[in-house]
Amino acid sequence: MNDEYSADLLTLVDDAGEEHEFEILDVIDNDDGCFYALLPTFETPQEKVDAEGTYYIFEAIEENGEQQLAEIEDEALLDKLAALFESRFEELYDEDSEEDEEDDEENDED
């Protein structure tokens, strides 16, 4: 069985009207609000290497009846969210590496 993976992408428009495409890494919805961890998409492999580990956290807000993503101004909240997202990333990648190891072991038995 081959599960195809496709990234959840969204495009944000900045104040200058320029579009930027991001991959949604994770979403946290808690008492503080709804927050997105976004990874920029890149034109070249070198850009991706240069930005390794860089992601952005935005808050989902409603403005004029539309959902928008906004920068988080509160540094303490931003630090708290970064710690939460990174903890979740570690759990995700640990699970993925364990599944890969199990798949490798099953393939070795064949």
N, C-alpha and C positions, 0 to 999 in steps of 0.2 A: 504494500500500500504506500503510495507516495502522496503525502500531504503537501500541497503547494502553499508557499508562504508569500503573501503580498502585504507590503507595508500599508498602514493607514496613513495617508498623506493629507495635508491641508495646506492651503495657501493663505498667508496673511499679507495684508497691505499696510505698509508703514505710513507715517505722517506725510512723507514725500510722495506717496502714491506708488511706490515701488512694491512689486510682489516678491514674496519670499516663500519658498516651499519648505515644509517641515514634515518629518515623520513623527507620529504620535508614539512616544515610548510607553507612557503610562498616564493614568488619570487617577487622582485621589479626590474623593468627595467626602468631606468630613464637616465637623462643626464650624471650621474656619471658612468653608466655602468649597468650590470645585476648582481643582488645579490640574493643569496639563504640563507634563514634561515633554518637551519637543526637541528633536534633533534636526538641525538644518540638513537639507540635501545638498549635494555638491556636484559641480560640473566635472571635476577631475579627481582621480584617485589621490593626487598630491594634496589637494585641498582637504580631503577627508583625513589624511594622515596628519596634516598640520593642526586640525581641529579635534583630534582624538580626545574623547572624554568631555567635550564641550556640549552641553545641552542647556536649554532655556526653560524656565518655569513661568507660566502665565496663569492668571486667574480668569475664570469664566465669569463675566458680568452681563447683566442685561441693560441695554441702553436703547432707548426709543423702541422698545418691544423686540429688539433683536439681541441674540447672544453674541457677545464679542469677547475676545481675549485681551487682557490688559496686563501691563507690567505690574509687578508687585513692588510697592514702595517701602513697605515695612521690612527692614533688614532682619529683625528677629524672626518674623514669620517666614521670610525667605530661607533663612538658615535652618529653621525647623523643617520646612518642606523639603529642602535639599537632603537633609538627613533621612527623612522618611522615604523619599524616592530612591536614594542610594541603597537603603536597606532592602527595599523591594527589588531593586535591580540585582543585588547580590543573591537574594532568594531565587529569582528567576533564572539567573545564570547557573547557580548551583544545581537546580533541578534539570536544566538543559544538559549540563555536563554529566550528571548522573545518568540521564536517559541515553546519552551518547555512549557512555561506558557500557551500559546494559546492552545496547544495540551491537556494540563491538563484540561483547562476550557471546551473544547469540550467534553472530556471524562466524565467530571462531569455532563454534560447536558444529557448524554445518560441514 
